[in-house]
Amino acid sequence: MPKEVAVIGLIVVAGFLAGGVYAAWKTAKVFALLLGLLAALALGGAVAWML
């Protein structure tokens, strides 16, 4: 699998998780924070993988 495919996949996952943060923020703030942390990890993984 090319490196770029994995990076794009991680960015897509981070975007999906960020959308979950947006959707859950009003009702479940703790869950939204957990999703935000996971989104940040996915994005950081994409950046690290690209380097």
CHARMM internal coordinates of N, CA and C (Angstrom, degrees):
IC EDIT
DIST 1 N 1 CA 1.4557
DIST 1 CA 1 C 1.5256
ANGL 1 N 1 CA 1 C 108.05
DIST 1 C 2 N 1.3243
ANGL 1 CA 1 C 2 N 117.09
DIHE 1 N 1 CA 1 C 2 N 127.40
DIST 2 N 2 CA 1.4643
ANGL 1 C 2 N 2 CA 119.19
DIHE 1 CA 1 C 2 N 2 CA 178.72
DIST 2 CA 2 C 1.5285
ANGL 2 N 2 CA 2 C 111.72
DIHE 1 C 2 N 2 CA 2 C -63.39
DIST 2 C 3 N 1.3067
ANGL 2 CA 2 C 3 N 113.65
DIHE 2 N 2 CA 2 C 3 N 152.56
DIST 3 N 3 CA 1.4657
ANGL 2 C 3 N 3 CA 120.98
DIHE 2 CA 2 C 3 N 3 CA -177.80
DIST 3 CA 3 C 1.5319
ANGL 3 N 3 CA 3 C 111.48
DIHE 2 C 3 N 3 CA 3 C -59.78
DIST 3 C 4 N 1.3110
ANGL 3 CA 3 C 4 N 116.67
DIHE 3 N 3 CA 3 C 4 N -38.24
DIST 4 N 4 CA 1.4629
ANGL 3 C 4 N 4 CA 120.41
DIHE 3 CA 3 C 4 N 4 CA -176.72
DIST 4 CA 4 C 1.5210
ANGL 4 N 4 CA 4 C 112.41
DIHE 3 C 4 N 4 CA 4 C -65.60
DIST 4 C 5 N 1.3256
ANGL 4 CA 4 C 5 N 117.38
DIHE 4 N 4 CA 4 C 5 N -33.27
DIST 5 N 5 CA 1.4648
ANGL 4 C 5 N 5 CA 120.64
DIHE 4 CA 4 C 5 N 5 CA -179.64
DIST 5 CA 5 C 1.5224
ANGL 5 N 5 CA 5 C 110.00
DIHE 4 C 5 N 5 CA 5 C -65.17
DIST 5 C 6 N 1.3297
ANGL 5 CA 5 C 6 N 116.92
DIHE 5 N 5 CA 5 C 6 N -41.82
DIST 6 N 6 CA 1.4595
ANGL 5 C 6 N 6 CA 120.72
DIHE 5 CA 5 C 6 N 6 CA 178.94
DIST 6 CA 6 C 1.5289
ANGL 6 N 6 CA 6 C 110.80
DIHE 5 C 6 N 6 CA 6 C -65.68
DIST 6 C 7 N 1.3160
ANGL 6 CA 6 C 7 N 116.97
DIHE 6 N 6 CA 6 C 7 N -40.33
DIST 7 N 7 CA 1.4630
ANGL 6 C 7 N 7 CA 120.92
DIHE 6 CA 6 C 7 N 7 CA 179.51
DIST 7 CA 7 C 1.5216
ANGL 7 N 7 CA 7 C 110.33
DIHE 6 C 7 N 7 CA 7 C -64.75
DIST 7 C 8 N 1.3134
ANGL 7 CA 7 C 8 N 117.42
DIHE 7 N 7 CA 7 C 8 N -45.69
DIST 8 N 8 CA 1.4588
ANGL 7 C 8 N 8 CA 120.94
DIHE 7 CA 7 C 8 N 8 CA 178.95
DIST 8 CA 8 C 1.5239
ANGL 8 N 8 CA 8 C 110.36
DIHE 7 C 8 N 8 CA 8 C -63.04
DIST 8 C 9 N 1.3285
ANGL 8 CA 8 C 9 N 117.22
DIHE 8 N 8 CA 8 C 9 N -39.96
DIST 9 N 9 CA 1.4606
ANGL 8 C 9 N 9 CA 120.81
DIHE 8 CA 8 C 9 N 9 CA 177.08
DIST 9 CA 9 C 1.5110
ANGL 9 N 9 CA 9 C 112.22
DIHE 8 C 9 N 9 CA 9 C -60.76
DIST 9 C 10 N 1.3286
ANGL 9 CA 9 C 10 N 117.23
DIHE 9 N 9 CA 9 C 10 N -43.08
DIST 10 N 10 CA 1.4669
ANGL 9 C 10 N 10 CA 120.50
DIHE 9 CA 9 C 10 N 10 CA 178.55
DIST 10 CA 10 C 1.5284
ANGL 10 N 10 CA 10 C 111.57
DIHE 9 C 10 N 10 CA 10 C -65.94
DIST 10 C 11 N 1.3120
ANGL 10 CA 10 C 11 N 116.59
DIHE 10 N 10 CA 10 C 11 N -36.73
DIST 11 N 11 CA 1.4679
ANGL 10 C 11 N 11 CA 119.61
DIHE 10 CA 10 C 11 N 11 CA 177.86
DIST 11 CA 11 C 1.5274
ANGL 11 N 11 CA 11 C 110.35
DIHE 10 C 11 N 11 CA 11 C -67.15
DIST 11 C 12 N 1.3234
ANGL 11 CA 11 C 12 N 116.75
DIHE 11 N 11 CA 11 C 12 N -38.67
DIST 12 N 12 CA 1.4725
ANGL 11 C 12 N 12 CA 120.61
DIHE 11 CA 11 C 12 N 12 CA 177.42
DIST 12 CA 12 C 1.5263
ANGL 12 N 12 CA 12 C 109.86
DIHE 11 C 12 N 12 CA 12 C -63.92
DIST 12 C 13 N 1.3325
ANGL 12 CA 12 C 13 N 117.56
DIHE 12 N 12 CA 12 C 13 N -43.69
DIST 13 N 13 CA 1.4655
ANGL 12 C 13 N 13 CA 121.29
DIHE 12 CA 12 C 13 N 13 CA 178.14
DIST 13 CA 13 C 1.5259
ANGL 13 N 13 CA 13 C 110.24
DIHE 12 C 13 N 13 CA 13 C -61.99
DIST 13 C 14 N 1.3350
ANGL 13 CA 13 C 14 N 116.98
DIHE 13 N 13 CA 13 C 14 N -42.02
DIST 14 N 14 CA 1.4646
ANGL 13 C 14 N 14 CA 120.50
DIHE 13 CA 13 C 14 N 14 CA 178.65
DIST 14 CA 14 C 1.5340
ANGL 14 N 14 CA 14 C 110.60
DIHE 13 C 14 N 14 CA 14 C -62.17
DIST 14 C 15 N 1.3162
ANGL 14 CA 14 C 15 N 117.54
DIHE 14 N 14 CA 14 C 15 N -40.55
DIST 15 N 15 CA 1.4574
ANGL 14 C 15 N 15 CA 120.72
DIHE 14 CA 14 C 15 N 15 CA 177.88
DIST 15 CA 15 C 1.5203
ANGL 15 N 15 CA 15 C 112.26
DIHE 14 C 15 N 15 CA 15 C -65.49
DIST 15 C 16 N 1.3180
ANGL 15 CA 15 C 16 N 116.08
DIHE 15 N 15 CA 15 C 16 N -41.28
DIST 16 N 16 CA 1.4595
ANGL 15 C 16 N 16 CA 120.97
DIHE 15 CA 15 C 16 N 16 CA 177.68
DIST 16 CA 16 C 1.5312
ANGL 16 N 16 CA 16 C 110.17
DIHE 15 C 16 N 16 CA 16 C -61.49
DIST 16 C 17 N 1.3287
ANGL 16 CA 16 C 17 N 116.49
DIHE 16 N 16 CA 16 C 17 N -44.58
DIST 17 N 17 CA 1.4660
ANGL 16 C 17 N 17 CA 120.37
DIHE 16 CA 16 C 17 N 17 CA 178.83
DIST 17 CA 17 C 1.5303
ANGL 17 N 17 CA 17 C 111.37
DIHE 16 C 17 N 17 CA 17 C -66.18
DIST 17 C 18 N 1.3150
ANGL 17 CA 17 C 18 N 117.21
DIHE 17 N 17 CA 17 C 18 N -37.51
DIST 18 N 18 CA 1.4665
ANGL 17 C 18 N 18 CA 120.27
DIHE 17 CA 17 C 18 N 18 CA 177.90
DIST 18 CA 18 C 1.5319
ANGL 18 N 18 CA 18 C 110.46
DIHE 17 C 18 N 18 CA 18 C -64.46
DIST 18 C 19 N 1.3133
ANGL 18 CA 18 C 19 N 116.72
DIHE 18 N 18 CA 18 C 19 N -36.45
DIST 19 N 19 CA 1.4677
ANGL 18 C 19 N 19 CA 119.93
DIHE 18 CA 18 C 19 N 19 CA 174.61
DIST 19 CA 19 C 1.5175
ANGL 19 N 19 CA 19 C 111.33
DIHE 18 C 19 N 19 CA 19 C -64.03
DIST 19 C 20 N 1.3224
ANGL 19 CA 19 C 20 N 116.59
DIHE 19 N 19 CA 19 C 20 N -36.37
DIST 20 N 20 CA 1.4582
ANGL 19 C 20 N 20 CA 120.69
DIHE 19 CA 19 C 20 N 20 CA 175.09
DIST 20 CA 20 C 1.5133
ANGL 20 N 20 CA 20 C 112.01
DIHE 19 C 20 N 20 CA 20 C -64.33
DIST 20 C 21 N 1.3122
ANGL 20 CA 20 C 21 N 116.62
DIHE 20 N 20 CA 20 C 21 N -37.08
DIST 21 N 21 CA 1.4724
ANGL 20 C 21 N 21 CA 120.85
DIHE 20 CA 20 C 21 N 21 CA 176.19
DIST 21 CA 21 C 1.5247
ANGL 21 N 21 CA 21 C 109.40
DIHE 20 C 21 N 21 CA 21 C -61.40
DIST 21 C 22 N 1.3081
ANGL 21 CA 21 C 22 N 116.15
DIHE 21 N 21 CA 21 C 22 N -46.95
DIST 22 N 22 CA 1.4598
ANGL 21 C 22 N 22 CA 120.64
DIHE 21 CA 21 C 22 N 22 CA -179.59
DIST 22 CA 22 C 1.5271
ANGL 22 N 22 CA 22 C 111.57
DIHE 21 C 22 N 22 CA 22 C -60.74
DIST 22 C 23 N 1.3122
ANGL 22 CA 22 C 23 N 115.95
DIHE 22 N 22 CA 22 C 23 N -41.43
DIST 23 N 23 CA 1.4653
ANGL 22 C 23 N 23 CA 120.49
DIHE 22 CA 22 C 23 N 23 CA -177.06
DIST 23 CA 23 C 1.5263
ANGL 23 N 23 CA 23 C 111.91
DIHE 22 C 23 N 23 CA 23 C -73.15
DIST 23 C 24 N 1.3190
ANGL 23 CA 23 C 24 N 117.80
DIHE 23 N 23 CA 23 C 24 N -34.44
DIST 24 N 24 CA 1.4653
ANGL 23 C 24 N 24 CA 121.13
DIHE 23 CA 23 C 24 N 24 CA -173.33
DIST 24 CA 24 C 1.5218
ANGL 24 N 24 CA 24 C 113.60
DIHE 23 C 24 N 24 CA 24 C -92.93
DIST 24 C 25 N 1.3233
ANGL 24 CA 24 C 25 N 118.44
DIHE 24 N 24 CA 24 C 25 N -9.41
DIST 25 N 25 CA 1.4569
ANGL 24 C 25 N 25 CA 120.11
DIHE 24 CA 24 C 25 N 25 CA -171.08
DIST 25 CA 25 C 1.5272
ANGL 25 N 25 CA 25 C 113.49
DIHE 24 C 25 N 25 CA 25 C -59.56
DIST 25 C 26 N 1.3110
ANGL 25 CA 25 C 26 N 118.85
DIHE 25 N 25 CA 25 C 26 N -40.03
DIST 26 N 26 CA 1.4669
ANGL 25 C 26 N 26 CA 121.01
DIHE 25 CA 25 C 26 N 26 CA -175.88
DIST 26 CA 26 C 1.5199
ANGL 26 N 26 CA 26 C 112.94
DIHE 25 C 26 N 26 CA 26 C -70.19
DIST 26 C 27 N 1.3135
ANGL 26 CA 26 C 27 N 117.99
DIHE 26 N 26 CA 26 C 27 N -30.95
DIST 27 N 27 CA 1.4585
ANGL 26 C 27 N 27 CA 120.06
DIHE 26 CA 26 C 27 N 27 CA -172.97
DIST 27 CA 27 C 1.5148
ANGL 27 N 27 CA 27 C 113.87
DIHE 26 C 27 N 27 CA 27 C -106.46
DIST 27 C 28 N 1.3142
ANGL 27 CA 27 C 28 N 117.92
DIHE 27 N 27 CA 27 C 28 N -36.62
DIST 28 N 28 CA 1.4657
ANGL 27 C 28 N 28 CA 120.64
DIHE 27 CA 27 C 28 N 28 CA -173.81
DIST 28 CA 28 C 1.5273
ANGL 28 N 28 CA 28 C 109.22
DIHE 27 C 28 N 28 CA 28 C -134.63
DIST 28 C 29 N 1.3214
ANGL 28 CA 28 C 29 N 116.07
DIHE 28 N 28 CA 28 C 29 N 83.54
DIST 29 N 29 CA 1.4631
ANGL 28 C 29 N 29 CA 120.31
DIHE 28 CA 28 C 29 N 29 CA -174.80
DIST 29 CA 29 C 1.5269
ANGL 29 N 29 CA 29 C 112.92
DIHE 28 C 29 N 29 CA 29 C -66.26
DIST 29 C 30 N 1.3255
ANGL 29 CA 29 C 30 N 117.84
DIHE 29 N 29 CA 29 C 30 N -36.45
DIST 30 N 30 CA 1.4692
ANGL 29 C 30 N 30 CA 119.93
DIHE 29 CA 29 C 30 N 30 CA 179.96
DIST 30 CA 30 C 1.5286
ANGL 30 N 30 CA 30 C 110.14
DIHE 29 C 30 N 30 CA 30 C -65.81
DIST 30 C 31 N 1.3174
ANGL 30 CA 30 C 31 N 116.79
DIHE 30 N 30 CA 30 C 31 N -44.38
DIST 31 N 31 CA 1.4541
ANGL 30 C 31 N 31 CA 121.74
DIHE 30 CA 30 C 31 N 31 CA 177.41
DIST 31 CA 31 C 1.5330
ANGL 31 N 31 CA 31 C 110.45
DIHE 30 C 31 N 31 CA 31 C -63.49
DIST 31 C 32 N 1.3250
ANGL 31 CA 31 C 32 N 116.75
DIHE 31 N 31 CA 31 C 32 N -38.89
DIST 32 N 32 CA 1.4624
ANGL 31 C 32 N 32 CA 120.66
DIHE 31 CA 31 C 32 N 32 CA 179.27
DIST 32 CA 32 C 1.5269
ANGL 32 N 32 CA 32 C 110.47
DIHE 31 C 32 N 32 CA 32 C -65.25
DIST 32 C 33 N 1.3186
ANGL 32 CA 32 C 33 N 117.34
DIHE 32 N 32 CA 32 C 33 N -38.50
DIST 33 N 33 CA 1.4624
ANGL 32 C 33 N 33 CA 120.37
DIHE 32 CA 32 C 33 N 33 CA 177.40
DIST 33 CA 33 C 1.5294
ANGL 33 N 33 CA 33 C 110.77
DIHE 32 C 33 N 33 CA 33 C -65.88
DIST 33 C 34 N 1.3141
ANGL 33 CA 33 C 34 N 117.05
DIHE 33 N 33 CA 33 C 34 N -38.86
DIST 34 N 34 CA 1.4603
ANGL 33 C 34 N 34 CA 120.46
DIHE 33 CA 33 C 34 N 34 CA 176.86
DIST 34 CA 34 C 1.5320
ANGL 34 N 34 CA 34 C 110.34
DIHE 33 C 34 N 34 CA 34 C -63.50
DIST 34 C 35 N 1.3116
ANGL 34 CA 34 C 35 N 116.69
DIHE 34 N 34 CA 34 C 35 N -43.53
DIST 35 N 35 CA 1.4666
ANGL 34 C 35 N 35 CA 120.09
DIHE 34 CA 34 C 35 N 35 CA 177.04
DIST 35 CA 35 C 1.5284
ANGL 35 N 35 CA 35 C 111.14
DIHE 34 C 35 N 35 CA 35 C -62.79
DIST 35 C 36 N 1.3324
ANGL 35 CA 35 C 36 N 116.57
DIHE 35 N 35 CA 35 C 36 N -38.67
DIST 36 N 36 CA 1.4656
ANGL 35 C 36 N 36 CA 120.74
DIHE 35 CA 35 C 36 N 36 CA 177.67
DIST 36 CA 36 C 1.5148
ANGL 36 N 36 CA 36 C 111.67
DIHE 35 C 36 N 36 CA 36 C -63.53
DIST 36 C 37 N 1.3211
ANGL 36 CA 36 C 37 N 116.50
DIHE 36 N 36 CA 36 C 37 N -40.32
DIST 37 N 37 CA 1.4598
ANGL 36 C 37 N 37 CA 120.30
DIHE 36 CA 36 C 37 N 37 CA 177.25
DIST 37 CA 37 C 1.5256
ANGL 37 N 37 CA 37 C 110.80
DIHE 36 C 37 N 37 CA 37 C -63.52
DIST 37 C 38 N 1.3189
ANGL 37 CA 37 C 38 N 116.29
DIHE 37 N 37 CA 37 C 38 N -43.60
DIST 38 N 38 CA 1.4591
ANGL 37 C 38 N 38 CA 119.99
DIHE 37 CA 37 C 38 N 38 CA 178.20
DIST 38 CA 38 C 1.5303
ANGL 38 N 38 CA 38 C 111.88
DIHE 37 C 38 N 38 CA 38 C -64.55
DIST 38 C 39 N 1.3325
ANGL 38 CA 38 C 39 N 116.61
DIHE 38 N 38 CA 38 C 39 N -37.12
DIST 39 N 39 CA 1.4654
ANGL 38 C 39 N 39 CA 120.38
DIHE 38 CA 38 C 39 N 39 CA 177.26
DIST 39 CA 39 C 1.5270
ANGL 39 N 39 CA 39 C 110.47
DIHE 38 C 39 N 39 CA 39 C -64.46
DIST 39 C 40 N 1.3230
ANGL 39 CA 39 C 40 N 116.16
DIHE 39 N 39 CA 39 C 40 N -42.03
DIST 40 N 40 CA 1.4639
ANGL 39 C 40 N 40 CA 120.03
DIHE 39 CA 39 C 40 N 40 CA 178.77
DIST 40 CA 40 C 1.5273
ANGL 40 N 40 CA 40 C 110.97
DIHE 39 C 40 N 40 CA 40 C -64.75
DIST 40 C 41 N 1.3283
ANGL 40 CA 40 C 41 N 116.83
DIHE 40 N 40 CA 40 C 41 N -38.75
DIST 41 N 41 CA 1.4641
ANGL 40 C 41 N 41 CA 120.13
DIHE 40 CA 40 C 41 N 41 CA 177.49
DIST 41 CA 41 C 1.5249
ANGL 41 N 41 CA 41 C 111.44
DIHE 40 C 41 N 41 CA 41 C -65.20
DIST 41 C 42 N 1.3206
ANGL 41 CA 41 C 42 N 116.76
DIHE 41 N 41 CA 41 C 42 N -41.05
DIST 42 N 42 CA 1.4704
ANGL 41 C 42 N 42 CA 120.08
DIHE 41 CA 41 C 42 N 42 CA 178.72
DIST 42 CA 42 C 1.5233
ANGL 42 N 42 CA 42 C 110.83
DIHE 41 C 42 N 42 CA 42 C -64.75
DIST 42 C 43 N 1.3006
ANGL 42 CA 42 C 43 N 116.53
DIHE 42 N 42 CA 42 C 43 N -41.91
DIST 43 N 43 CA 1.4661
ANGL 42 C 43 N 43 CA 120.11
DIHE 42 CA 42 C 43 N 43 CA 179.07
DIST 43 CA 43 C 1.5250
ANGL 43 N 43 CA 43 C 110.89
DIHE 42 C 43 N 43 CA 43 C -67.65
DIST 43 C 44 N 1.3236
ANGL 43 CA 43 C 44 N 116.31
DIHE 43 N 43 CA 43 C 44 N -41.56
DIST 44 N 44 CA 1.4638
ANGL 43 C 44 N 44 CA 119.73
DIHE 43 CA 43 C 44 N 44 CA 176.16
DIST 44 CA 44 C 1.5147
ANGL 44 N 44 CA 44 C 111.88
DIHE 43 C 44 N 44 CA 44 C -63.66
DIST 44 C 45 N 1.3166
ANGL 44 CA 44 C 45 N 117.02
DIHE 44 N 44 CA 44 C 45 N -37.45
DIST 45 N 45 CA 1.4593
ANGL 44 C 45 N 45 CA 120.68
DIHE 44 CA 44 C 45 N 45 CA 176.04
DIST 45 CA 45 C 1.5108
ANGL 45 N 45 CA 45 C 111.66
DIHE 44 C 45 N 45 CA 45 C -64.25
DIST 45 C 46 N 1.3144
ANGL 45 CA 45 C 46 N 117.12
DIHE 45 N 45 CA 45 C 46 N -37.94
DIST 46 N 46 CA 1.4729
ANGL 45 C 46 N 46 CA 120.39
DIHE 45 CA 45 C 46 N 46 CA 178.15
DIST 46 CA 46 C 1.5201
ANGL 46 N 46 CA 46 C 110.56
DIHE 45 C 46 N 46 CA 46 C -65.08
DIST 46 C 47 N 1.3155
ANGL 46 CA 46 C 47 N 116.24
DIHE 46 N 46 CA 46 C 47 N -42.35
DIST 47 N 47 CA 1.4686
ANGL 46 C 47 N 47 CA 119.85
DIHE 46 CA 46 C 47 N 47 CA 178.92
DIST 47 CA 47 C 1.5247
ANGL 47 N 47 CA 47 C 109.98
DIHE 46 C 47 N 47 CA 47 C -65.92
DIST 47 C 48 N 1.3269
ANGL 47 CA 47 C 48 N 117.22
DIHE 47 N 47 CA 47 C 48 N -45.15
DIST 48 N 48 CA 1.4611
ANGL 47 C 48 N 48 CA 120.28
DIHE 47 CA 47 C 48 N 48 CA 179.79
DIST 48 CA 48 C 1.5214
ANGL 48 N 48 CA 48 C 111.45
DIHE 47 C 48 N 48 CA 48 C -63.22
DIST 48 C 49 N 1.3344
ANGL 48 CA 48 C 49 N 117.58
DIHE 48 N 48 CA 48 C 49 N -38.62
DIST 49 N 49 CA 1.4484
ANGL 48 C 49 N 49 CA 121.32
DIHE 48 CA 48 C 49 N 49 CA -179.59
DIST 49 CA 49 C 1.5234
ANGL 49 N 49 CA 49 C 110.60
DIHE 48 C 49 N 49 CA 49 C -66.73
DIST 49 C 50 N 1.3249
ANGL 49 CA 49 C 50 N 116.49
DIHE 49 N 49 CA 49 C 50 N -35.05
DIST 50 N 50 CA 1.4508
ANGL 49 C 50 N 50 CA 120.31
DIHE 49 CA 49 C 50 N 50 CA -179.04
DIST 50 CA 50 C 1.5305
ANGL 50 N 50 CA 50 C 111.25
DIHE 49 C 50 N 50 CA 50 C -70.59
DIST 50 C 51 N 1.3274
ANGL 50 CA 50 C 51 N 116.63
DIHE 50 N 50 CA 50 C 51 N -30.80
DIST 51 N 51 CA 1.4699
ANGL 50 C 51 N 51 CA 118.95
DIHE 50 CA 50 C 51 N 51 CA 178.65
DIST 51 CA 51 C 1.4956
ANGL 51 N 51 CA 51 C 108.47
DIHE 50 C 51 N 51 CA 51 C -79.73
END
COOR INIT
IC SEED 1 N 1 CA 1 C
IC BUILD
